[in-house]
Amino acid sequence: MALVDFSWGPATATGVGSLPLTDRDEAARIAVGELPDFPHLPELPARGVGADMIGRAASLLVDLHVDLQPAGWRLVDRAGADERRAASFLGADVDALEIAAYGYQGPLKVQVAGPLTLAASVELNRGGALVSDGGARRDVAASLAEGVADFVAEVARRVPGASVVLQLDEPSLPAVLAGSIPTVSGFGRVRAVDTPEAVALLSSVVTAVSGAGVPVVVHCCAPSVPIGVVRSAGAVAVSLDVGVLGAADLEPLAEAVDAGLALWPGIVPSLRPSTPPSDRELAQRIVGLWRRLDQSPADMAARTVVTPSCGLAGADPDWARRAYILARTTGRAFADLVTEAS
């Protein structure tokens, strides 16, 4: 089993990224205050154009530009108002985080849409899904890698006590690999990207920051997360929705864990349930998951980061805050359970 020194503490908690708020200062205070051991840079898509995951990532592209068209984000020749708005939102979010995290020391997560999801969500300037063009896929991945490296360095400079962790959001990765991304007409499907190319595209972003000592976690809350791609691309952890794990997912996940991959179980409901679970109940589910993977839960505490099952953009604000508290107390309950069992 490979040994990796993770920058976060054992059985800690963080958020996936999005919150159902529009006030960046309030969001930053919640992320830092309710997740004191592993805060993150919030995403606030409710603010509108440019605050969404795709617009935010596209604003980091170097020498490539985007604009929002009726069909969605599209590559264009020069920066326009939508791209500038996205960059402004992101800059303001980092400003708010810098103030909220003043004096903070420890791991700090930032999130960016990964290269496959970005390619699946942006159109070519002539129309059609960018992911359908091999050259365009490579160009976008290289551009994103350069922009993300600069962004991570800026966050590290603005919060000097932080050990930055990069999360690449890849909700479209399973669909890209399966060839189920729809064409413009909606009647056809874009040809699948083969696994070696997907690994190379994802790895280009991972490599761009790992040389500076920034670990990368890949997040995907869709079913059938391609664990082998995540592992081969050089990520140190996978973040996924425990509720959609199937029997077929367990063997590749167990193999990746054996090779040293950390697991961030998304286990706190992203939407308010009729009967909220207790932290101990959720902690017992994490214990059960590690045992299904033939691992000692106590040994895996260092690899466990508790999160909501997915982003909280669709939650009500009160539940979003409670979900962060529940994630934090679930981490503590998990640590207590493995201590009791040892």
Summary of the structure (lengths in Angstrom):
residues: 342
radius of gyration: 19.1
end to end distance: 21.1
largest distance: 61.0
contacts: 1226
relative contact order: 0.14
helix: 48%
strand: 17%
